[in-house]
Amino acid sequence: MAHTAVPCERALALRVDAARIPSVHRERLRSLRAVCITGKRLPESPLEKELKRRRKAEDEVEKQKKVMEAMAAAHIKELEAMAAARIKELEARNAYLEELEAKVARIESASPGGGTGAGAGTSAGAGAGPGGAGNAAQAAAEVQQGGEGEE
């Protein structure tokens, strides 16, 4: 009990006016006096219980805040990954469409203006008309096959 004797003696010697001491310190001083006099700690005062409860509640709030921040960060990463996957998918689709457009342009440029297509056109003469009915049918078939027609 030697470690508490010096503060107790000092506290008792000061005899400071209790009205000028904040309530938290007053409770602590009361507790120190009781330890000095009886050698035993007093049971927790209502003020100490309230302070302990508040500290515990604040710690719990901080803990929940950290958990929620971690969950939010994980959700953001998940959304970023989904967005990146969608961007890659759209880029692949765009590349495929550009490839199809290039094939259609190549087919259209390969056919002469009057065209001698083998397809059965509805106009007079086989394949008569701009681009030829046969070449148009070939381009449509190639697009339907997914670009596997001419290579």
C-alpha positions in Angstrom: 0.0 0.0 0.0 3.0 2.2 -0.1 2.3 3.3 -3.7 -1.0 4.9 -2.7 0.2 6.5 0.5 1.9 9.5 -1.1 -1.1 10.6 -3.3 -3.5 10.0 -0.4 -1.4 12.1 2.0 -1.1 14.8 -0.5 -4.8 14.8 -1.2 -5.7 14.8 2.4 -3.1 17.5 3.2 -4.4 19.9 0.5 -8.0 19.9 1.8 -9.1 21.7 -1.4 -12.6 23.1 -1.5 -14.8 20.3 -3.0 -16.9 22.8 -4.9 -13.9 23.9 -7.1 -13.0 20.3 -8.1 -14.8 18.8 -11.1 -17.1 15.9 -10.3 -14.8 13.3 -12.0 -11.9 14.4 -9.9 -14.0 14.6 -6.7 -15.0 11.0 -7.2 -11.4 10.0 -7.7 -10.4 11.9 -4.6 -13.1 10.3 -2.6 -11.9 6.9 -3.8 -8.3 7.7 -2.8 -9.3 8.9 0.6 -11.2 5.7 1.2 -8.2 3.6 0.1 -6.0 5.6 2.5 -8.3 5.3 5.4 -9.7 1.8 5.1 -7.2 0.1 2.8 -10.0 -1.1 0.6 -11.5 0.3 -2.6 -15.0 1.7 -2.5 -17.6 0.2 -4.8 -17.9 2.0 -8.1 -19.9 5.2 -7.9 -22.7 5.9 -10.3 -20.5 8.5 -12.0 -17.7 6.0 -12.5 -20.2 3.5 -13.9 -21.7 6.0 -16.3 -18.2 7.0 -17.5 -17.2 3.4 -18.0 -20.5 2.8 -19.9 -19.9 5.8 -22.1 -16.3 4.7 -22.9 -17.6 1.3 -23.8 -20.3 2.7 -26.0 -17.8 5.0 -27.8 -15.4 2.1 -28.3 -18.3 0.0 -29.8 -19.2 2.9 -32.1 -15.6 3.2 -33.3 -15.5 -0.6 -33.8 -18.7 -0.6 -35.9 -17.5 2.4 -37.9 -14.3 0.6 -38.8 -16.2 -2.5 -39.8 -18.6 -0.5 -42.0 -15.6 1.3 -43.6 -14.0 -2.1 -44.4 -17.3 -3.4 -45.8 -17.7 -0.2 -48.0 -14.1 -0.5 -49.3 -14.7 -4.2 -50.2 -18.0 -3.3 -51.9 -16.3 -0.5 -53.9 -13.5 -2.9 -55.0 -16.2 -5.4 -56.1 -18.0 -2.8 -58.1 -14.8 -1.6 -59.7 -14.0 -5.2 -60.7 -17.5 -5.6 -62.2 -17.1 -2.4 -64.1 -13.7 -3.4 -65.4 -15.2 -6.8 -66.6 -18.1 -5.0 -68.3 -15.7 -2.6 -70.0 -13.6 -5.5 -71.3 -16.8 -7.2 -72.6 -17.9 -4.0 -74.4 -14.4 -3.6 -75.9 -14.5 -7.1 -77.2 -18.0 -6.6 -78.7 -16.8 -3.4 -80.3 -13.8 -5.1 -81.8 -16.1 -7.9 -83.2 -18.4 -5.3 -84.7 -15.4 -3.5 -86.3 -14.3 -6.8 -87.7 -17.7 -7.5 -89.2 -17.8 -4.0 -90.7 -14.4 -4.5 -92.3 -15.6 -7.8 -93.8 -18.8 -6.2 -95.2 -16.7 -3.3 -96.7 -14.3 -5.8 -98.2 -17.2 -7.8 -99.8 -18.8 -4.6 -101.1 -15.6 -3.4 -102.6 -14.9 -6.8 -104.2 -18.1 -6.7 -106.2 -18.3 -4.7 -109.4 -21.1 -2.1 -109.8 -23.3 -4.3 -112.0 -22.5 -7.5 -110.2 -23.0 -10.9 -111.7 -24.3 -12.6 -108.6 -25.6 -16.2 -108.7 -28.5 -15.3 -106.5 -32.0 -15.2 -107.8 -33.1 -11.5 -107.8 -36.7 -10.4 -108.1 -35.8 -8.0 -110.9 -35.3 -8.9 -114.5 -32.1 -10.8 -115.0 -30.0 -12.8 -112.7 -28.2 -10.6 -110.2 -29.1 -7.3 -111.8 -28.9 -4.2 -109.7 -26.3 -2.4 -107.7 -23.9 -4.7 -105.9 -25.6 -7.8 -107.2 -28.0 -9.9 -105.4 -25.5 -12.8 -105.0 -23.0 -10.6 -103.2 -25.6 -9.2 -100.9 -26.8 -12.8 -100.1 -23.2 -13.8 -99.5 -22.6 -10.9 -97.1 -25.8 -11.6 -95.2 -24.8 -15.3 -94.9 -21.4 -14.3 -93.7 -22.8 -12.0 -91.0 -25.2 -14.7 -89.9 -22.4 -17.3 -89.6 -20.5 -14.9 -87.3 -17.8 -13.9 -89.8 -16.7 -17.5 -90.6 -17.7 -17.3 -94.3 -14.7 -16.0 -96.3 -11.6 -16.9 -94.4 
